[in-house]
Amino acid sequence: AMRYGDYKILARLKNNGEYLPQIMNVYDGNEALIKESELTDYELYNLIDDKMESVNLVEIEPEKFTKMKKLLHTEYGKLLEGSHIWRNDSK
């Protein structure tokens, strides 16, 4: 999920047709899986007009969705590049 201004966009991670579970940290055992996954199943909400996030605006506001999707991909890419990779050195 990412918020920008009044809007929030959400997406799920999918790899080889399977959704990834919620992942809290990137570590050496899941790094490749996360980086190879794709963002899918987008949702877009206006948090000012729809505090309950009940109206998905993906099809209603296609221009805003396209802009937010592009921004999400850019920022998510930066996040992956700069993420700390937790390593288990106790092995």
N, C-alpha and C positions, 0 to 999 in steps of 0.2 A: 504494500500500500504506500501511496505517496500523496501528500497534500500540497496543493499549489493554489494560493489565493482562497477563493470560496469553494474550490473543488477538491475532491478526493477521488483518486483512481486506485483500483485494486486489480490484481491479477494473481493467477495461480501458476505454480511451476509444474511442468509436465516433462517427463523424459520417457521415450519409447512407449508413448501411449498411456503411461501411468502417472497419476498425480503424486507429487512428493508430499510427504507429511510436513507438518510445521517444523522448521529447523531453526534452532536457537543460535547455533554457532557453526562456523565453517571450520572443519578440522581435516587433517590429512586423510581421513577415511571417507569423507563425503565431498571433498573439494571438486574432484572431476565431475561427479554426478551433478552437482549444483551448476557448475560452469557450462556443462553440456545441455542443461535443461532450457526449455523455452517458456516464455511468459504467455499464458493463454487465459481464456475465460474472463475477459475484462468486465469491470463494473465501474461506472462513473456516477458520482453524486455531487449535487450542489449542497454543501453543508449549511448554507444560510437559509435556503428555501426548503430544505428537506432534512431536518435534523435527525430524523429516524432512518435515513438512508433507505427509503422505501420505493423510490422511483429511479431505476437505472436509466441514465441518460445516454447510453452508448448509441442508440438508434435515434433518439429524439434530438440530440445535439451532435451530429456527426463531425462538424468542424472542430468543436471543442474536444471531442473524443480523440480525433486524429492528433491534435496538438498535444494533449495530455499523454497519449500513448507514446508519442515520439520522445517527449520529455522523460517519461518513466524509463524508457529503454536507455536513454543517454545516462540518466542518473544511476540506474541499476548497473549499467556497465562500469561506471566509475566506482560504485560500491564494491563490485566484484574485484576490480583491479587493486583496490586499496584495502581489502579486507585482511584482517589478521587471520592467519591460519594457525589454529591451535594444534600443537604437536604433543603426543604422548611419548615423552622421553624415558619413561620408567620401564619400558620393555627391555 
